[in-house]
Amino acid sequence: MIYDLKKEERRKGLHVLVGICIVLFLMLNRTITLFLLFALIVLSIPLYTLVRRKEIFLISDALRYFGREKEYGKGAIYFLAGCFLSIALFENAYSIPGILVLSFGDAFSSLVGLKYGKRGRKKTLEGSLVFFLISLSILLSFFSPWKAFLVSIIVTAAEYLLTPDNLFLPSLTAFLCNILPI
């Protein structure tokens, strides 16, 4: 699949911004954050179905500006659902790092992979290396070096192998940070 780098930069910039907003809301009020995410997901699903069939004023324009062709916002729904699951299942001490790893790691690894990675594969070695380094940097802010290193290796492998990664990464990161004793 060929991506427009400028469009992907806009898309990933929004990815980071939404992730930061979710974390800030979460730090202010967990219950309201869960409610807002749930409401956005519930509203997004029928919109996703509609916009695939018909032009919808402003929404179709926004999806063309920020979205990938023929995706119709599916990645955004997975992103919101992944954040929702992480917050619903884990304490803030674990869900916040998971959301940050998704927001920053996925965004920058994608951009580096597109710009410098070998073409022909969806994921690139260069992108995965950036994902690992960003994950490690974020997790070192919250946990011991060994835990941060081990979790970063596992979630980097998961990001490379799992689809849709937006759905699984925040909860997987939170789960690993929660269960690993080191």
KENU-511558 format. One line per 8 residues: their letters; for each residue x, y, z of C-alpha. Coordinates in steps of 0.1 Angstrom, whole numbers, plus 5000, padded with zeros to 4 digits. Layout:
N
A) X:Y:Z  ...;
//
This chain:
182
MIYDLKKE) 5000:5000:5000  5014:5034:4991  5008:5062:5016  5009:5100:5011  5036:5111:5037  5020:5145:5043  4987:5129:5050  5003:5103:5072;
ERRKGLHV) 5020:5131:5092  4987:5148:5097  4971:5115:5107  4998:5106:5132  4999:5141:5146  4962:5137:5154  4970:5103:5168  4995:5118:5193;
LVGICIVL) 4972:5147:5201  4943:5125:5209  4965:5102:5230  4977:5132:5251  4941:5144:5255  4930:5110:5267  4958:5109:5292  4951:5144:5305;
FLMLNRTI) 4914:5136:5308  4923:5104:5326  4944:5122:5351  4915:5145:5358  4887:5120:5360  4888:5083:5352  4850:5078:5351  4843:5107:5328;
TLFLLFAL) 4871:5096:5305  4857:5061:5303  4822:5075:5296  4835:5099:5268  4855:5071:5252  4826:5048:5253  4803:5074:5238  4828:5082:5210;
IVLSIPLY) 4831:5045:5202  4794:5040:5201  4789:5070:5179  4818:5061:5156  4806:5027:5147  4774:5037:5129  4792:5067:5114  4818:5043:5100;
TLVRRKEI) 4791:5022:5084  4774:5053:5069  4805:5070:5056  4815:5039:5037  4783:5042:5017  4776:5079:5015  4792:5113:5018  4785:5130:5052;
FLISDALR) 4791:5167:5054  4823:5176:5074  4829:5140:5085  4838:5128:5050  4860:5158:5045  4878:5152:5078  4884:5115:5069  4898:5125:5036;
YFGREKEY) 4921:5150:5052  4933:5128:5081  4925:5093:5071  4939:5066:5049  4920:5059:5017  4893:5032:5021  4898:5030:5058  4870:5054:5068;
GKGAIYFL) 4882:5060:5103  4885:5023:5113  4920:5029:5128  4906:5057:5149  4879:5034:5163  4905:5008:5172  4926:5035:5188  4897:5047:5210;
AGCFLSIA) 4886:5011:5218  4922:5002:5227  4925:5032:5251  4891:5024:5266  4900:4988:5273  4933:4997:5288  4916:5023:5312  4887:4999:5320;
LFENAYSI) 4910:4970:5328  4940:4986:5345  4948:5013:5370  4960:5046:5357  4996:5037:5367  4995:5011:5340  4970:5024:5315  4987:5058:5311;
PGILVLSF) 5020:5043:5299  5002:5020:5276  4983:5048:5260  5015:5069:5256  5033:5040:5240  5005:5036:5215  5002:5073:5208  5039:5082:5204;
GDAFSSLV) 5054:5048:5195  5029:5040:5167  5030:5075:5153  5067:5079:5150  5075:5044:5140  5050:5047:5112  5065:5079:5099  5101:5067:5101;
GLKYGKRG) 5091:5034:5085  5074:5053:5056  5103:5077:5051  5133:5054:5057  5121:5018:5056  5122:4993:5028  5091:4994:5007  5069:4964:5001;
RKKTLEGS) 5060:4955:5037  5035:4971:5060  5059:4972:5089  5096:4980:5086  5127:4972:5107  5135:5009:5109  5100:5017:5122  5102:4988:5147;
LVFFLISL) 5135:5001:5160  5119:5036:5166  5089:5020:5182  5112:5001:5206  5133:5032:5215  5102:5054:5221  5085:5026:5242  5117:5023:5262;
SILLSFFS) 5119:5060:5268  5083:5063:5279  5084:5032:5301  5117:5043:5318  5097:5073:5331  5074:5050:5350  5092:5017:5357  5125:5001:5365;
PWKAFLVS) 5150:4998:5336  5146:4960:5334  5108:4961:5333  5109:4990:5308  5134:4971:5286  5115:4937:5287  5081:4953:5281  5095:4974:5253;
IIVTAAEY) 5108:4943:5235  5075:4924:5239  5053:4952:5228  5076:4960:5198  5072:4924:5187  5035:4926:5192  5033:4959:5173  5050:4942:5144;
LLTPDNLF) 5029:4910:5145  4994:4920:5157  4967:4936:5138  4950:4958:5147  4978:4971:5169  4958:5001:5180  4934:4978:5197  4959:4956:5215;
LPSLTAFL) 4989:4977:5224  4977:4999:5253  4962:4969:5272  4991:4946:5264  5016:4972:5277  4995:4979:5308  4991:4941:5314  5028:4934:5311;
CNILPI) 5037:4964:5333  5012:4952:5359  5023:4915:5361  5061:4918:5357  5076:4920:5392  5109:4936:5382;
//
